[in-house]
């Protein structure tokens, strides 16, 4: 199997940038680990295989975190929404989990 592309998709980058802006604006949402990951995701480039696996592990643990409270209109976004977006949002989940599946298949691991 050819090398697996670990490039960060543009939408994941923009979600992470948006979350960093929201965190700066409101002063809450996510952790220092999430903020650090968002800084990595917001940059154009690639993650390592271990970093992609780390991102993928975030989403199942936080799938219920008030994600519908996006701050549209005059409402503040929820802490959970900002935290979710720090990790790339829905697109980050789709990309990281799909990439981990390819890595596991390449490595002969089965779920």
C-alpha positions as CSV (number, residue, x, y, z in Angstrom):
1,X,0.0,0.0,0.0
2,X,1.3,3.5,-0.9
3,X,2.1,5.9,1.8
4,X,-0.9,7.4,3.5
5,X,-1.4,11.1,3.1
6,X,-1.2,12.8,6.5
7,X,-1.8,16.3,5.1
8,X,-4.2,18.4,7.1
9,X,-7.3,19.2,4.9
10,X,-8.1,22.9,4.4
11,X,-11.5,22.7,6.1
12,X,-9.8,21.2,9.2
13,X,-7.3,24.0,9.2
14,X,-10.0,26.7,8.9
15,X,-12.1,25.1,11.7
16,X,-9.0,25.1,14.0
17,X,-8.3,28.7,13.2
18,X,-11.9,29.7,13.9
19,X,-11.8,27.9,17.3
20,X,-8.6,29.7,18.2
21,X,-10.2,33.0,17.4
22,X,-13.3,32.1,19.4
23,X,-11.2,31.0,22.4
24,X,-9.3,34.4,22.2
25,X,-12.5,36.3,21.9
26,X,-14.5,34.6,24.7
27,X,-11.6,33.4,27.0
28,X,-12.9,29.8,27.3
29,X,-13.3,26.5,25.5
30,X,-11.0,23.6,25.4
31,X,-7.8,22.9,27.2
32,X,-4.2,23.8,26.6
33,X,-3.7,20.5,24.9
34,X,-6.6,21.3,22.6
35,X,-5.2,24.8,22.0
36,X,-1.8,23.3,21.1
37,X,-3.4,20.8,18.7
38,X,-5.5,23.6,17.1
39,X,-2.3,25.5,16.4
40,X,-0.8,22.5,14.7
41,X,-4.0,21.8,12.7
42,X,-4.4,25.5,11.7
43,X,-1.0,25.5,10.1
44,X,-0.6,24.1,6.6
45,X,1.3,20.9,6.7
46,X,1.1,17.3,8.0
47,X,0.7,15.5,11.3
48,X,2.6,12.4,12.3
49,X,0.8,9.1,12.4
50,X,0.8,9.3,16.2
51,X,-0.7,12.8,16.1
52,X,-3.5,11.8,13.8
53,X,-4.3,8.9,16.1
54,X,-4.3,11.4,19.0
55,X,-6.8,13.6,17.2
56,X,-9.0,10.7,16.4
57,X,-9.2,9.6,20.0
58,X,-10.6,13.0,21.1
59,X,-13.9,12.8,19.2
60,X,-15.6,9.7,20.7
61,X,-15.0,11.0,24.2
62,X,-16.6,14.4,23.5
63,X,-19.4,13.6,21.0
64,X,-22.1,14.8,23.4
65,X,-20.6,18.2,24.3
66,X,-23.3,20.8,23.4
67,X,-22.1,21.0,19.9
68,X,-25.3,22.6,18.6
69,X,-24.4,25.8,20.6
70,X,-22.3,27.4,17.8
71,X,-22.8,31.0,18.8
72,X,-24.8,32.0,15.7
73,X,-26.6,35.3,16.0
74,X,-25.7,37.1,19.3
75,X,-25.3,33.9,21.4
76,X,-22.0,32.9,22.8
77,X,-20.7,29.6,21.5
78,X,-20.6,26.8,24.1
79,X,-17.3,25.6,25.6
80,X,-17.9,22.2,24.0
81,X,-18.3,23.7,20.6
82,X,-15.1,25.7,20.8
83,X,-13.3,22.6,22.2
84,X,-14.7,20.4,19.3
85,X,-13.6,22.9,16.7
86,X,-10.1,23.2,18.3
87,X,-9.7,19.5,17.2
88,X,-10.9,20.3,13.6
89,X,-14.6,20.0,14.1
90,X,-16.7,17.4,12.2
91,X,-14.3,17.5,9.3
92,X,-11.4,16.8,11.8
93,X,-13.2,13.8,13.1
94,X,-14.0,12.4,9.6
95,X,-10.4,13.0,8.4
96,X,-8.6,11.7,11.5
97,X,-10.8,8.6,11.9
98,X,-10.7,7.8,8.2
99,X,-6.9,8.2,8.2
100,X,-6.5,6.0,11.3
101,X,-8.6,3.3,9.6
102,X,-6.2,3.4,6.6
103,X,-3.2,3.2,8.9
104,X,-4.7,0.2,10.8
105,X,-5.5,-1.6,7.5
106,X,-1.9,-0.9,6.3
107,X,-0.5,-2.2,9.6
108,X,-2.8,-5.3,9.7
109,X,-4.8,-4.2,12.7
110,X,-8.5,-4.9,12.8
111,X,-11.0,-3.1,14.9
